[in-house]
Amino acid sequence: MAPLQHTETESLLGHLKAAVGAERWHVWFEDATDFHLTPDGLTVGVANLFISDYLKSHFADHLATAAQCATGRQVPVTFHVQPDLFQKRRAKNLADEAEVTSRLGGPVAPLRRPEPRRLENRPLFTLDNFVVGPCNRMAYEAARSAAEAPGKAFHPLFVHGSCGLGKTHLLQGTLNAICQKGHLRAACLSAEQFTNRYLEGMRTGRLDAFRHHYRHLDVLVIDDVHFLAGKPATQEEFLHTFNEFEGGGRLIILASDSHPRDLQAIQDRLISRWLAGLVVKLDPPDAATRRCILQMKIAQLGHAAPDTVLAMVADRVAGSVRDLEGALTRLIAYAALLKQPITPDLARQALADFVVAVPSRAALPEIESVVTEFFGVTTADIHGDRKSRSISMARQVTMVLARELTDLSLSDIARMMGGKNHTTVLAACRKWHDLVKSRAEIAWLDHAHRRTMSAEALLNHLKDRLRN
């Protein structure tokens, strides 16, 4: 069967790129695959069997969906090894290495200053404009100390806290301060980027270049380190990278949404090394800190508002820094659209349903803490496989609340709750939805006493506890 029109292939590539993202497209598809789309199906040419197996395991659904979008119907997807793809990839790698070697002046020349990909997009994130309060003072002082003398007082620095509390700002601010020194080699990336680059190095036979790049830095900053959970090969690679930073005034800074002890599916050898450094937490800002944050944010945006208005916003929006930014953006837009000055009355109108529509975000550890206290079980219970009524109920409710009150995906929730399957989380959410819809009464034992509550009332009660 003859290939389809060029437009169908372009459509396939467009859908596939959008589905997998730029980073994974570059690592697993660009210069390593060739697509042959016909009415009979999609054949994916690959450079070797390793890539073929990986694409089958991780991207089969994406490929099938992209092919269906391009052809308008479901078609089979097959894989075929094309040796010429490997030769093209190898030639490109050699050309790239020759260019880098020429620029650096020799095959073993150290990297001068690896470009911190995320840093260059966050120039406003500095330690000077990080608003300090009781909620984050220890973390701020630790970051300041790390910037002034990396690795002298502690190694590593591990920052943890819920989403939207300023972890990325603190990391970027620290890296900005370090890079201003000029002589230190520093880089910042997410754990997902580290994983993808490691896999690309393994796939293309350039692991030595990958290791040389990251193990010869003075400061390495890794955001969202919890992404390493359930990835033993990447964890092993990161462990060796970490060990290379021991001594000599070098430092690794890590950020996560949970304390190292609460991370699941991470090697004990890594956890113990992280705990040997300085672990600091970011808590939600208090009212006074929220007012200071609003004052700084509105000044950065080039607007002004009376202190009474900012105080009112700070009192009404008691969530994360991200929630505050959302409320402020809404207030400024409301005033601009109505062509009115920002006043207390206008603020009350603009934010009338803001708190109701956007409840305070909660991190999974906070949800687990409230649920385990309510049901009288432990975190280990809901992460495990015991199936007593109270434990099963607590596990199910945790999954439902995590799905509703966090930005975590089904897979993230499953991973962070003891390495479960994402279908388990999906099934729990669907079952609870059915219970709410049928107005079912939920019964469980609490300290040997039988308790009952409707499914909807139980969920709302726990949400209220999280808000308070």
C-alpha positions in Angstrom: 0.0 0.0 0.0 1.4 3.4 -1.0 2.2 5.9 1.7 -0.3 8.6 2.6 0.0 12.2 1.6 2.7 14.3 3.2 0.1 16.3 5.1 -1.0 13.1 7.0 2.6 12.4 8.0 3.0 16.0 9.1 -0.2 15.7 11.1 1.1 12.6 12.8 4.4 14.2 13.8 2.6 17.3 15.1 0.2 15.3 17.3 3.1 13.1 18.5 5.4 16.0 19.4 2.6 17.7 21.3 1.7 14.5 23.2 5.3 13.5 24.3 6.7 17.0 24.8 9.9 18.6 23.4 12.3 17.0 25.8 11.2 13.4 25.2 10.8 14.0 21.5 14.5 15.1 21.3 15.7 12.2 23.4 13.7 9.3 21.9 12.5 10.4 18.4 14.6 13.1 16.8 17.3 11.6 14.5 16.4 8.1 15.9 13.1 7.3 14.2 11.6 7.2 10.8 7.8 7.1 10.2 6.0 5.3 7.3 2.3 6.0 7.5 0.0 4.1 5.1 -3.7 3.3 5.1 -2.8 -0.1 6.5 -0.9 1.2 9.5 2.1 3.0 10.9 5.6 1.5 10.7 8.2 3.2 13.0 11.8 2.8 11.8 14.2 2.8 14.8 18.0 2.9 15.1 18.3 -0.3 17.3 16.4 -2.8 19.3 16.9 -0.9 22.6 14.9 2.1 21.2 12.3 -0.2 19.7 11.7 -1.9 23.1 11.6 1.4 24.9 9.1 3.0 22.5 6.9 0.0 22.7 6.9 0.1 26.5 6.5 3.9 26.9 5.0 5.5 23.8 2.8 2.8 22.1 -0.4 4.6 23.1 0.9 8.0 22.0 1.9 6.6 18.6 -1.4 4.9 18.1 -3.4 8.0 19.1 -1.2 10.2 16.8 -1.8 7.8 13.9 -5.5 7.8 14.5 -5.6 11.6 14.5 -3.7 11.7 11.2 -5.7 9.0 9.4 -9.1 9.4 11.1 -9.2 5.7 12.2 -7.4 3.2 14.3 -4.4 1.6 12.6 -1.8 -0.9 13.9 1.7 0.3 14.9 4.7 -1.8 14.1 8.5 -1.2 14.6 11.3 -2.0 12.2 15.1 -1.6 12.8 16.8 0.6 10.2 20.6 0.4 10.4 21.0 3.6 8.4 19.3 5.5 11.3 22.0 4.4 13.7 24.7 5.4 11.2 23.2 8.9 10.7 22.9 9.4 14.5 26.4 8.3 15.0 27.7 10.7 12.3 25.8 13.6 13.9 27.2 12.7 17.4 30.7 12.7 16.0 30.2 16.0 14.3 28.7 17.5 17.5 31.7 16.2 19.6 34.2 17.6 17.1 32.5 21.0 17.3 32.5 20.9 21.1 36.1 19.7 21.2 37.1 22.5 18.9 35.4 25.2 21.0 36.8 23.9 24.3 40.3 23.6 22.9 40.9 19.9 23.5 39.1 16.6 24.1 39.5 16.7 28.0 38.9 20.4 28.5 36.5 21.0 31.4 33.2 22.8 30.7 33.6 26.4 31.6 30.2 27.2 32.8 27.4 24.9 31.8 24.4 26.9 30.8 21.6 26.6 33.5 18.7 26.1 31.2 16.0 27.1 33.6 18.1 29.9 35.2 18.2 31.9 32.0 14.4 32.0 31.9 14.1 33.2 35.5 16.3 36.4 35.8 14.0 38.0 38.3 14.4 35.1 40.8 17.1 36.4 43.2 17.8 36.0 46.9 17.3 39.7 47.3 13.7 39.7 46.2 12.8 36.5 48.0 10.4 37.6 50.7 11.6 36.2 54.1 9.3 35.4 57.0 9.0 32.8 59.8 7.7 30.3 57.3 10.9 30.2 55.2 13.7 32.0 57.2 15.8 28.8 57.8 15.6 27.8 54.2 16.6 31.3 53.1 19.6 31.5 55.4 20.7 28.1 54.3 20.5 29.2 50.6 22.4 32.4 51.4 25.1 30.4 53.1 25.3 28.0 50.2 25.7 30.9 47.7 28.4 32.5 49.8 30.5 29.4 50.4 29.2 26.3 48.5 29.9 23.1 50.3 31.8 24.6 53.2 29.1 24.1 56.0 26.9 21.3 54.6 26.4 19.0 51.7 23.8 18.6 50.3 21.2 21.3 50.9 17.7 19.7 50.6 14.7 22.0 50.4 11.2 20.6 50.7 7.7 22.0 50.8 4.3 22.1 49.1 3.7 23.3 45.6 3.8 27.1 45.1 5.7 28.0 48.3 8.9 29.3 46.6 11.2 26.3 46.2 12.1 27.2 42.6 12.6 30.9 43.4 15.0 29.9 46.2 16.9 27.5 43.9 17.1 30.0 41.1 18.1 32.8 43.4 20.9 30.7 44.9 22.2 29.8 41.5 22.0 33.4 40.3 24.1 34.5 43.3 26.6 31.7 42.7 27.0 32.5 39.0 27.7 36.1 39.8 31.0 35.0 41.3 32.1 34.2 37.8 34.6 31.4 38.6 32.3 28.6 39.7 30.8 26.0 37.3 27.1 25.6 38.1 24.0 24.2 36.5 20.3 23.9 37.4 17.9 21.3 35.9 15.0 19.2 36.9 15.2 15.6 37.9 13.2 14.8 34.7 15.8 16.6 32.6 18.6 14.7 34.3 16.9 11.4 33.6 16.2 12.2 30.0 19.8 13.3 29.4 21.1 10.2 31.1 18.9 8.0 28.9 20.0 9.9 25.8 23.7 9.4 26.7 23.0 5.7 27.2 21.1 5.5 23.9 23.7 7.3 21.8 26.8 5.8 23.5 27.8 9.2 25.0 27.6 8.4 28.7 31.2 9.5 29.2 30.3 13.0 27.9 27.2 13.1 30.1 29.2 12.1 33.2 32.0 14.6 32.4 29.5 17.3 32.1 27.8 16.9 35.5 30.5 15.5 37.6 33.0 18.3 37.0 30.7 21.1 38.3 31.2 23.1 41.5 27.4 23.4 42.1 24.6 21.2 40.8 21.0 22.2 41.5 18.3 19.5 40.9 14.6 20.5 41.2 11.7 18.0 41.7 14.1 15.3 42.8 11.1 13.1 43.8 10.8 12.4 40.0 13.7 9.9 40.5 11.3 7.6 42.4 10.9 4.2 40.7 13.9 4.8 38.3 16.6 2.5 39.7 19.1 3.0 36.8 18.9 6.8 37.0 19.1 6.7 40.8 22.3 4.6 40.5 23.7 7.1 38.1 22.8 10.0 40.3 24.3 8.3 43.3 27.7 8.1 41.5 27.3 11.7 40.5 26.6 12.6 44.1 29.6 10.8 45.4 31.8 12.8 43.1 30.8 15.9 44.9 32.1 14.8 48.3 34.6 17.2 49.7 36.5 20.0 48.0 34.0 22.8 48.5 31.4 21.5 46.0 27.7 21.3 46.6 24.5 19.7 45.4 21.2 21.5 46.1 18.0 19.5 45.9 14.3 20.4 46.0 11.3 18.1 46.5 7.7 18.3 47.6 8.3 15.9 50.5 10.9 15.3 53.2 13.5 12.7 52.2 12.1 10.2 54.7 8.6 10.5 53.0 9.9 9.8 49.5 8.9 6.4 48.2 10.7 4.1 45.7 14.1 5.9 46.3 17.2 3.9 47.3 18.1 4.0 50.9 21.7 4.9 50.0 20.4 8.1 48.4 18.0 8.9 51.3 20.8 8.5 53.8 23.1 10.8 51.9 20.4 13.5 51.6 19.6 13.2 55.3 23.3 13.7 56.1 23.2 17.2 54.7 21.0 20.1 55.7 17.2 19.5 55.3 15.1 22.7 55.4 11.3 23.2 54.9 9.2 25.9 53.4 5.9 26.4 55.1 2.8 28.3 53.9 3.3 32.0 54.5 1.6 33.7 57.5 -0.5 36.8 57.0 2.3 39.3 57.5 4.5 37.5 55.0 1.7 37.3 52.5 1.2 41.1 52.7 4.9 41.6 52.0 4.8 39.2 49.1 1.8 41.1 47.6 3.6 44.4 48.0 6.6 43.1 46.1 4.6 41.4 43.4 2.4 44.4 42.6 5.5 46.6 42.5 7.2 44.2 40.0 4.1 44.3 37.8 4.2 48.1 37.8 1.0 48.7 39.6 0.0 50.1 43.0 -2.8 49.3 45.5 -3.6 50.7 49.0 -2.2 48.8 51.9 -5.7 48.1 53.1 -6.5 46.3 49.9 -3.3 44.2 50.1 -4.0 43.3 53.7 -7.5 42.2 52.7 -6.2 40.0 50.0 -3.6 38.5 52.3 -6.3 37.7 54.9 -8.6 36.1 52.3 -6.1 34.1 50.3 -4.3 31.9 52.9 -2.8 29.4 50.5 0.4 29.3 48.6 2.4 32.1 47.0 1.0 30.9 43.7 -2.5 31.4 45.0 -1.6 35.0 46.0 -0.2 35.7 42.6 -3.4 34.4 41.0 -5.6 36.6 43.3 -3.4 39.7 42.5 -3.5 39.0 38.7 -7.3 38.7 38.9 -7.6 42.0 40.9 -5.4 43.9 38.5 -7.2 42.6 35.5 -10.6 43.4 37.1 -9.6 47.0 37.7 -8.2 47.4 34.2 -11.3 46.0 32.5 -13.6 48.2 34.5 -11.3 51.1 34.2 -11.5 51.7 37.9 -8.9 52.3 40.6 -8.1 49.4 43.0 -10.2 50.0 46.1 -11.4 47.7 48.9 -14.9 47.6 47.3 -13.4 46.6 43.9 -11.3 44.0 45.6 -14.3 42.5 47.3 -16.1 42.2 44.0 -13.1 40.8 42.1 -12.3 38.2 44.8 -15.9 37.4 45.8 -15.7 33.8 44.7 -12.0 33.4 44.5 -11.5 31.5 47.8 -14.5 29.3 47.1 -13.5 28.6 43.5 -9.8 28.0 44.3 -9.4 26.2 47.6 -6.0 26.2 49.2 -3.7 23.7 47.5 -2.4 20.9 49.6 0.6 18.7 49.1 0.2 14.9 49.3 2.0 14.7 52.6 -0.4 17.2 54.2 -3.4 15.2 52.8 -1.9 12.0 54.2 -1.4 13.6 57.6 -5.0 14.7 57.9 -6.4 11.4 56.6 -4.3 9.2 58.8 -5.1 11.2 61.9 -8.8 11.1 61.1 -8.9 7.3 60.5 -6.4 6.4 63.1 -3.9 4.7 60.8 -0.3 5.4 59.8 1.3 6.6 56.5 3.0 3.2 56.3 -0.5 1.6 56.4 -1.9 3.6 53.4 1.3 3.1 51.4 1.2 -0.6 52.1 -1.1 -3.4 50.9 -3.1 -4.2 54.1 -6.8 -4.3 53.4 -8.6 -3.7 56.7 -11.7 -1.5 56.3 -10.2 1.6 57.9 -6.9 1.3 56.0 -8.6 0.7 52.7 -10.9 3.6 53.3 -8.1 5.9 54.3 -6.0 4.9 51.2 -9.0 5.5 48.9 -9.9 8.9 50.4 -6.2 10.0 50.2 -6.2 9.2 46.5 -9.4 11.0 45.9 -8.3 14.2 47.8 -4.9 14.1 46.0 -6.6 14.0 42.7 -8.9 16.9 43.6 -6.6 19.2 45.6 -3.2 18.8 43.9 -1.8 19.1 40.4 -0.3 15.6 40.5 -1.1 13.2 37.8 -2.6 9.7 38.4 0.9 8.2 37.9 2.5 10.7 40.4 -0.1 9.9 43.0 0.4 6.2 42.6 4.1 6.5 42.7 4.2 8.6 45.8 1.7 6.3 47.6 4.1 3.3 47.6 4.6 2.6 43.9 1.1 1.6 43.1 -0.4 1.5 39.6 -2.1 4.6 38.2 -5.2 2.5 37.5 -5.6 1.9 41.2 -5.9 5.7 41.7 -8.3 6.0 38.8 -10.5 3.1 40.2 -10.6 4.7 43.7 -11.7 8.1 42.2 -14.4 6.5 40.1 -15.7 4.3 43.0 -15.9 7.4 45.3 -17.7 9.4 42.6 -20.3 6.6 42.4 -20.6 6.6 46.2 -21.2 10.4 46.3 -23.7 10.1 43.4 -25.7 7.4 45.1 -25.6 9.3 48.5 -24.1 6.2 50.1 -23.3 6.1 53.8 -19.7 5.2 54.7 -19.0 3.1 57.8 -15.6 2.5 59.5 -14.1 1.7 62.9 -12.3 4.4 64.8 -10.7 3.3 68.0 -13.2 0.3 68.2 -16.2 2.7 67.7 -18.3 2.4 64.6 -18.7 5.7 62.7 -20.8 6.6 59.7 -21.0 9.6 57.4 -22.1 10.1 53.8 -19.3 9.9 51.2 -19.8 13.5 50.3 -19.9 14.8 53.9 -16.8 12.8 54.7 -14.8 14.3 51.8 -16.0 17.8 52.7 -15.1 17.4 56.3 -11.5 16.4 55.4 -11.3 19.3 53.0 -12.3 21.7 55.7 -9.5 20.2 57.9 -7.0 20.8 55.2 -8.1 24.4 54.7 -7.8 25.1 58.5 
